[in-house]
Amino acid sequence: MKAKITIIVLILLVAVIAVLLATDVIVITKPVERTQEVIAPEEKPIKEETTVESFSGELGLSNIVFCSERPRGYMDYEEQPDATFEPGDVIWIYFNLDGVKYNINQDKTKEVWLKLHLTLKSPEGVVLLDEDLYNEHKNFEEEYNLDELFLRVNINTTEELAEGKYIVEATLIDELADKEATASSSFWLKE
């Protein structure tokens, strides 16, 4: 049985990689697929000139919440009771981004460069997802409060996934600070 599942997973992963390369869209259909986005107001192109470097605290991922629907904004989400979902559900994950370093440009915009790596492990400890999801180098408007940066990621599960506890580990990389922070949390699949 395990050999059949392994072969099916490998075949589907090869197909997914081909689709990713062809469309530039991140889609993992077996065992999971996910998308992500960091939310911010209108962005401006990166300026070469920076005048001030600033930190808003220690780099970290906090307030990790599994949500029943797409988070709407900073601290605006519907938490999934007991972080328990059914196989086939879309699992939204909300993170606050803390202590992100930024450079203040001459035009007063704030330059930020963040990356996110996500790992998902099955109840048996098998790594189902191990990918860089996000790599954004952008400027935020002067008035944007970088203490309210957040990230939302979704994992689209399939009905074939086993019941049990799944572990999500996220690593936030701040390229401007040359630092990284890792956090993990768990959700459950039950029919």
QUIVEN-V540023 format. One line per field, one symbol per residue. phi: phi as a letter, one per 30 degrees, with the letter a starting at -180 (. if undefined). A space follows every 50 residues. Layout:
phi: ???
//
This chain:
phi: .dddddddddddddddeddeddchcdbccbdbbabaaccadeccddcdcb cbcbcckddacbhdbdcdbeecaehbacddehhcbcejddccbcbdccid dbccdddidcdbbbbbcbbbcdediddcbabdcbabcbcceedddddcdb bbbbbcdcdddddkccccbcccccddchbbbbbbabbbcbd
//
